Amino acid sequence: MKPIRLETTSVDGTKINLEALYQIAPSCFTEEKDEETGEIKRVVNFETLRQLLGGDAVDEDEEMYQFMWPGKRAARYEAAEPIDDTLRPVPADAVDWDTTENLYIEGDNLRVLKLLQRGYMGKVKMIYIDPPYNTGNDFVYHDDFAHSAEEEDLAAGNIDEEGYRYRRNLDSNGRFHSDWCSMMYSRLLVAHSLLKEDGVIFISIDDNEVHNLRKICDEVFGAGNFVGEVIWQSATDNNPRQISTEHEYLLCFAKQTQNLPNWLIGSENAKKIELQYEIIKDKFHDIKSQQEELRKWIKVNKAELKGVTHYNNIDEKGVYSNSSNSSNTKPGGYMFDIIHPITHKPCVKPAFGWRWTENTFWNYNANGDIEWGTDETTQPHVKKRISSVKEQLKSIYYEDGRVSTKGLEQLFEAKKIFDNPKPLKLIKRLINFTTQEDSLILDFFSGSATTAHAVMQLNAEDGGKRKYICVQLPEETPEGSEARKAGYATIPEIAKERIRRAGKKIKEESPLTTQDLDTGFRVFRIDSGNYKDVTMQPNEYNQQMLDLFVDNIKADRTDLDLLFGAMLAWGVQLSLPMTTEEVDGCKIYAVDGNGLVACFAENISENVVQAMAAKQPLRVLFRDSCFDEDKTKINIFERFKQQLDWDEKEAIQNIRVV
């Protein structure tokens, strides 16, 4: 037995769907022989499946409620079709390559999402995207080549010289809405598989396609997983029309709504009062003076303290509100006597009874959290501490969009570097409500990288370890634009520089609290596969062909290309830390400690094999041309089996070649 090769293509989407179906309905599967490979494979018995579904199955030619457009089936097929591309590392563009856990990827986002499936399926907590709004002159990814040759597409401007497939979707296009729907549908189908079971997606959109996007998401995520719609009021519209449009939308869908917790965070306005209290406390030492000063400040700043101005009382424990209601909201409250501590008489009971139990009330009192009246005629109240004030994500949000444009100009010290960047504060707010401190956030229409900036900023504020993956097509900046004049030829060049500048600024502004903040990012670019002919597997070559292709790796590929290509194929996350060491002139790579140990040198020695085995690796990877003959492969295979106490099955699973 000898090592076998890793997969050379991305995940086959149909296999993902089949596996999901098998988990819930294994009885509708049977086996048959694959005519191409000769191996036995699982297939669906549709008659059995129909029986399991009973009267809930429908024939395609029957009338039914559905959202259709020309190209929908092709988009669904495109989402499931495997590809043989890879992601090539670009360390020269990165920051803190060895230690960062953030990723920035340049390329067609549908293809990138497919490549990420093995390593990140079910791992993403939150997705935010700001796709083209289809205003009549947006770039739209063009995925369907069934009706035109590649040369014609290039001539028509549908793809660029590098083969990236996008074009302007003019409103004169006969498939104006259909092309946009197909673009979104295929990408959302793949993105859905990357979300955790308690994950969510937010999608920015405007009136042009919001109605179609909602229907697409209803199908991809399920109408029951619609969480809500945020209306972002962004700026005044001065265009002469019947209704002034001053807003955009954020659609939110969950992987499974029943898995979502309540989204509550500390109130930003309450934090302002807490900060002012700390300032006042340093200046005034008696509580009466502190309270007087706080109330003066709140009165002056009440416009910026909406919803929390009643938190204007101070005691030994801090700021509180005494406006809580003691009375139960309906009949059936608790009817017990509360003896006033000064008059020693029972306090007046509310008509519907107290809203808390007797034991709870006296626990509040023991903790100093009861506000007593001057006598028994005034009902006591629970002091509501300002630190307990929580905020919900509301359906209406206001922020002038010009603020984000101004902020980016200040960061770059230049004007009009990027048109209409999304507000940093808004994206940070969404992340804050919906993620935990170690969550993974994905943005596959990342534009100027507002999402990356927001993740770093929020981590700096709350000490989180959130990570991001940003994906962006390398669209060129317009000729003569301020971005081009400043030296930024593509949108990714702007985005990468923004992340560098933002990370540096965040650390400079909070040097003591951001020492461990990850402001780095690894950079990858999508490219054709690492192999000369990925359409043929090694066992399909005859001897004459093998003589021509002694090494099937492309000549321009480096060790890092092979390593990260293998990580994609093996489902190993691209953000994991790695180290290198050299033994007998051969470089050994170790990913995530002993998670994956690889060597791509020619004619590796016994010492190299020994050094690799000593790491107790979970996975082992070699270059096929490392070995001069098959018996050498077999010997190494046996060596790892012995030293790591693997059986035959484990060795086959854990040792691979490229």
TORGU-251499 format. One record per residue (C-alpha): y, z, x. Coordinates in steps of 0.02 Angstrom, whole numbers, padded with zeros to 5 digits, always signed. Layout:
N
YZX...
This chain:
658
+00000+00000+00000+00175-00040+00063+00354-00012+00001+00417-00121-00140+00591-00195-00163+00731-00125-00267+00792-00217-00421+00915-00356-00383+00998-00361-00554+01091-00241-00666+01009-00154-00813+00940-00268-00949+01031-00210-01105+00887-00260-01218+00774-00140-01123+00898+00001-01153+00894-00036-01340+00704-00048-01341+00688+00118-01251+00807+00202-01374+00706+00132-01520+00542+00186-01439+00604+00366-01429+00631+00377-01617+00498+00256-01682+00355+00235-01556+00234+00183-01694+00324+00017-01718+00282-00036-01540+00130-00128-01476+00083-00205-01308+00063-00382-01248+00047-00473-01083+00207-00539-01003+00178-00724-00970+00296-00725-00820+00239-00568-00727+00063-00546-00797+00102-00362-00830+00079-00271-00995+00243-00234-01085+00295-00145-01244+00357-00254-01388+00418-00218-01564+00307-00251-01713+00441-00296-01839+00324-00283-01987+00284-00102-01942+00468-00066-01914+00509-00141-02084+00377-00028-02164+00453+00124-02078+00625+00078-02145+00561+00049-02321+00695-00016-02439+00831+00007-02308+00790-00155-02215+00887-00312-02259+00857-00496-02225+00991-00588-02127+01020-00718-02261+01058-00586-02393+01236-00542-02438+01293-00381-02354+01449-00292-02296+01483-00342-02117+01621-00397-02000+01588-00569-01928+01681-00692-01818+01634-00849-01721+01557-00795-01556+01498-00622-01609+01315-00656-01575+01356-00730-01406+01459-00575-01364+01314-00462-01412+01198-00566-01304+01321-00563-01160+01330-00372-01168+01141-00357-01147+01116-00495-01017+01081-00427-00840+01183-00490-00693+01146-00505-00507+01318-00452-00443+01352-00301-00334+01496-00187-00289+01553-00202-00109+01641-00052-00029+01816-00074+00041+01845+00082+00150+02005+00009+00223+02093+00024+00053+02025+00197+00015+02094+00372+00039+01977+00511+00099+01826+00396+00088+01700+00525+00150+01748+00666+00034+01826+00595-00126+01732+00583-00291+01852+00460-00373+01818+00273-00387+01934+00123-00401+01843-00041-00437+01918-00216-00437+01834-00346-00545+01786-00411-00717+01761-00250-00814+01612-00310-00917+01515-00347-00760+01570-00186-00678+01516-00085-00830+01344-00165-00822+01327-00119-00639+01375+00061-00676+01245+00083-00812+01101+00144-00704+01200+00280-00618+01321+00331-00755+01229+00308-00919+01267+00460-01027+01379+00537-00893+01558+00495-00949+01648+00629-01049+01802+00530-01097+01854+00347-01094+02033+00290-01112+02076+00105-01116+02233+00005-01144+02166-00171-01174+02270-00329-01205+02351-00314-01376+02330-00500-01414+02514-00531-01442+02497-00718-01414+02520-00725-01227+02401-00591-01158+02265-00620-01032+02097-00611-01119+01932-00608-01025+01837-00767-01062+01650-00730-01062+01572-00877-01152+01539-01031-01045+01418-01113-01165+01540-01247-01220+01622-01299-01056+01582-01327-00874+01648-01210-00741+01750-01349-00665+01836-01379-00832+01874-01195-00849+01952-01189-00678+02058-01342-00717+02111-01265-00882+02158-01100-00800+02017-01003-00883+01955-00939-00715+02038-00921-00546+01980-00980-00375+01878-00821-00352+01782-00853-00512+01862-00715-00615+01856-00766-00795+02016-00740-00891+02151-00844-00973+02301-00826-01084+02252-00813-01266+02390-00914-01347+02414-00896-01535+02389-01085-01546+02207-01057-01497+02094-01097-01645+01987-00944-01602+02136-00830-01570+02067-00673-01653+01884-00717-01623+01903-00729-01434+01989-00560-01430+01856-00481-01540+01716-00551-01431+01800-00483-01275+01814-00307-01348+01645-00306-01434+01540-00342-01279+01634-00216-01173+01627-00077-01302+01440-00104-01325+01410-00070-01140+01540+00069-01132+01452+00159-01276+01298+00182-01167+01400+00268-01031+01469+00406-01144+01394+00580-01147+01325+00639-01314+01485+00741-01335+01595+00604-01260+01743+00515-01341+01842+00355-01318+02028+00327-01348+02092+00149-01366+02276+00102-01366+02321-00042-01482+02462-00107-01592+02474-00195-01761+02410-00362-01697+02227-00310-01687+02214-00129-01747+02125-00184-01907+01995-00284-01811+01973-00152-01677+01935-00019-01808+01797-00128-01883+01723-00166-01712+01721+00019-01667+01645+00063-01836+01499-00050-01789+01481+00000-01607+01504+00188-01626+01466+00209-01811+01597+00235-01947+01544+00417-01959+01596+00444-01779+01778+00399-01811+01876+00552-01754+02051+00499-01799+02203+00394-01760+02353+00451-01661+02518+00364-01697+02625+00359-01541+02808+00337-01582+02870+00258-01422+03047+00188-01442+03171+00112-01563+03139-00071-01603+03301-00169-01605+03223-00336-01653+03292-00404-01818+03151-00397-01944+03106-00318-02111+03028-00160-02039+03072-00091-01868+02910-00059-01772+02927+00098-01666+02747+00147-01638+02576+00104-01569+02404+00174-01611+02268+00269-01520+02098+00251-01604+01975+00389-01563+01786+00377-01585+01650+00496-01529+01473+00463-01469+01419+00594-01596+01552+00688-01694+01434+00833-01730+01428+00870-01544+01616+00888-01525+01693+01061-01504+01859+01109-01579+01997+01032-01474+02118+01175-01439+02227+01203-01287+02363+01326-01241+02530+01282-01320+02654+01199-01201+02801+01275-01294+02722+01447-01288+02702+01429-01100+02890+01398-01087+02923+01566-01170+02796+01652-01059+02880+01582-00903+03052+01637-00964+02984+01811-01001+02925+01827-00821+03100+01782-00760+03181+01908-00879+03057+02044-00834+03109+02033-00651+03293+02056-00698+03280+02189-00835+03163+02338-00829+03184+02414-01003+03095+02329-01148+03246+02331-01264+03352+02231-01140+03208+02111-01107+03189+02076-01293+03377+02049-01317+03384+01925-01172+03229+01832-01232+03299+01812-01407+03462+01745-01336+03368+01617-01233+03257+01564-01379+03410+01539-01489+03490+01425-01360+03329+01325-01330+03255+01326-01505+03253+01135-01514+03128+01131-01370+03023+01275-01437+02966+01204-01603+02832+01310-01685+02846+01463-01572+03024+01529-01594+02956+01680-01692+02873+01744-01534+03028+01845-01493+02964+02024-01482+02917+02119-01324+02816+02277-01294+02727+02351-01144+02595+02213-01150+02715+02066-01161+02779+01941-01290+02715+01939-01468+02753+01891-01648+02747+02017-01790+02751+01884-01926+02564+01887-01960+02511+01920-02140+02412+02079-02174+02361+02025-02348+02203+01930-02388+02243+01756-02455+02138+01777-02613+02059+01919-02712+01916+02009-02627+01999+02080-02471+01957+02248-02394+02024+02397-02493+02031+02548-02376+02168+02674-02338+02274+02653-02183+02363+02816-02141+02536+02794-02066+02543+02881-01896+02712+02965-01929+02717+03005-02116+02528+03031-02125+02528+02948-02296+02425+02795-02349+02517+02631-02321+02547+02517-02469+02395+02406-02497+02415+02217-02521+02374+02151-02694+02219+02057-02631+02170+02189-02503+02178+02189-02313+02123+02034-02220+02025+02131-02087+01890+02264-02094+01933+02446-02063+01842+02446-01896+01934+02287-01838+02103+02360-01886+02080+02520-01788+02016+02422-01638+02179+02323-01643+02274+02487-01651+02180+02562-01503+02229+02408-01401+02413+02426-01445+02412+02272-01555+02476+02346-01720+02659+02339-01774+02692+02490-01886+02834+02502-02010+02956+02650-02010+02854+02729-02150+02707+02699-02266+02806+02582-02380+02794+02442-02252+02626+02362-02221+02568+02363-02038+02546+02195-01950+02437+02134-01809+02539+02080-01658+02496+01902-01616+02510+01881-01427+02593+01725-01363+02450+01696-01242+02336+01668-01393+02438+01525-01465+02333+01367-01467+02383+01188-01501+02288+01049-01588+02294+00863-01551+02405+00798-01689+02403+00628-01772+02586+00593-01731+02652+00599-01553+02826+00557-01491+02873+00505-01316+02998+00373-01268+02901+00237-01177+03048+00207-01063+03015+00376-00982+02852+00314-00906+02935+00156-00842+03072+00261-00762+02945+00379-00685+02849+00236-00604+03010+00162-00535+03054+00330-00457+02882+00346-00382+02892+00173-00302+03078+00185-00267+03093+00011-00343+03126-00063-00515+03010-00165-00627+02856-00145-00520+02747-00140-00677+02791-00180-00858+02763-00046-00990+02650+00079-00902+02569+00204-01019+02649+00378-01025+02577+00498-00897+02609+00645-01012+02514+00566-01158+02359+00522-01057+02359+00692-00973+02370+00771-01146+02219+00674-01209+02117+00722-01056+02169+00904-01073+02110+00914-01254+01944+00824-01235+01871+00863-01064+01808+01009-00962+01863+01050-00786+01723+00949-00705+01719+00800-00825+01710+00616-00779+01845+00503-00854+01831+00313-00861+01968+00183-00885+01909+00002-00876+02076-00079-00920+02167+00032-00797+02326-00068-00765+02445+00034-00657+02317+00178-00645+02406+00301-00760+02236+00378-00798+02201+00413-00615+02374+00490-00597+02348+00597-00753+02180+00663-00692+02255+00717-00525+02407+00795-00610+02303+00895-00734+02184+00954-00597+02334+01013-00497+02396+01112-00647+02235+01197-00702+02127+01193-00546+02004+01070-00622+01882+00957-00529+01888+00810-00649+01842+00639-00577+01893+00464-00629+01828+00287-00621+01962+00153-00640+01919-00031-00662+02044-00172-00658+02034-00361-00649+02132-00424-00496+02264-00513-00600+02401-00587-00494+02578-00525-00514+02697-00663-00574+02782-00772-00446+02959-00711-00416+02928-00542-00499+02994-00381-00422+02814-00329-00387+02780-00490-00290+02944-00471-00195+02892-00294-00148+02729-00361-00075+02609-00325-00218+02510-00484-00251+02393-00410-00382+02391-00270-00509+02258-00172-00411+02374-00171-00261+02506-00087-00369+02380+00035-00441+02306+00088-00274+02479+00118-00203+02525+00220-00356+02374+00332-00332+02418+00356-00148+02599+00398-00187+02560+00508-00337+02429+00608-00242+02548+00636-00097+02690+00689-00215+02580+00810-00313+02524+00896-00153+02700+00905-00085+02765+00985-00245+02627+01118-00251+02562+01138-00073+02484+01310-00102+02389+01270-00262+02330+01094-00220+02243+01121-00053+02073+01076-00126+02141+00942-00244+02049+00775-00231+02184+00642-00219+02072+00516-00133+01975+00369-00202+01839+00251-00145+01874+00067-00172+01745-00064-00223+01759-00249-00266+01634-00343-00372+01550-00487-00282+01394-00593-00291+01232-00505-00246+01184-00459-00069+01038-00581-00064+01037-00765-00022+00939-00813-00177+00926-00673-00302+00846-00786-00431+00681-00779-00333+00583-00623-00295+00497-00610-00124+00324-00640-00198+00384-00810-00260+00416-00878-00085+00283-00982+00001+00255-00974+00189+00368-01122+00228+00509-01042+00129+00481-00877+00218+00505-00963+00384+00674-01023+00323+00724-00853+00255+00660-00725+00378+00798-00610+00316+00856-00637+00137+01015-00533+00160+01177-00632+00163+01253-00644+00337+01420-00566+00289+01344-00407+00217+01363-00241+00308+01257-00084+00306+01377-00008+00180+01358-00160+00068+01170-00137+00069+01180+00051+00046+01295+00046-00105+01202-00102-00178+01043+00001-00167+01130+00151-00244+01179+00044-00394+01002-00020-00411+00926+00154-00395+01048+00237-00513+01131+00343-00379+01313+00382-00415+01437+00296-00300+01546+00450-00280+01417+00559-00193+01458+00622-00018+01374+00541+00131+01350+00572+00316+01289+00466+00461+01199+00500+00623+01133+00390+00762+00956+00399+00832+00896+00277+00967+01045+00167+00930+01002+00157+00744+01122+00225+00612+01045+00337+00479+01139+00364+00315+01114+00520+00209+01184+00520+00032+01208+00684-00063+01121+00785+00072+00941+00729+00058+00962+00632-00105+00944+00463-00018+00911+00429+00166+00927+00250+00229+00919+00148+00387+00955-00039+00399+00936-00064+00587+00815-00190+00661+00652-00130+00739+00671+00054+00701+00581+00174+00816+00462+00319+00785+00605+00439+00823+00710+00361+00684+00569+00381+00558+00543+00560+00616+00729+00600+00598+00733+00527+00423+00577+00621+00367+00646+00783+00439+00786+00777+00310+00655+00798+00172+00729+00651+00075+00705+00625-00110+00723+00436-00084+00699+00328+00070+00771+00155+00098+00743+00024+00234+00790-00155+00265+00636-00264+00247+00672-00352+00411+00667-00184+00501+00481-00212+00521+00400-00348+00625+00239-00352+00522+00163-00282+00364+00053-00156+00454+00210-00070+00519+00273-00049+00341+00107+00024+00289+00107+00146+00436+00281+00208+00393+00231+00221+00211+00085+00332+00260+00193+00434+00379+00314+00484+00241+00169+00523+00124+00097+00644+00250+00257+00728+00307+00331+00747+00133+00167+00783+00045+00188+00638-00075+00044+00563-00170+00025+00375-00186+00127+00364-00347+00270+00469-00277+00277+00367-00117+00285+00203-00214+00424+00274-00321+00525+00352-00179+00514+00225-00036+00598+00056-00059+00657-00091+00045+00799-00216+00024
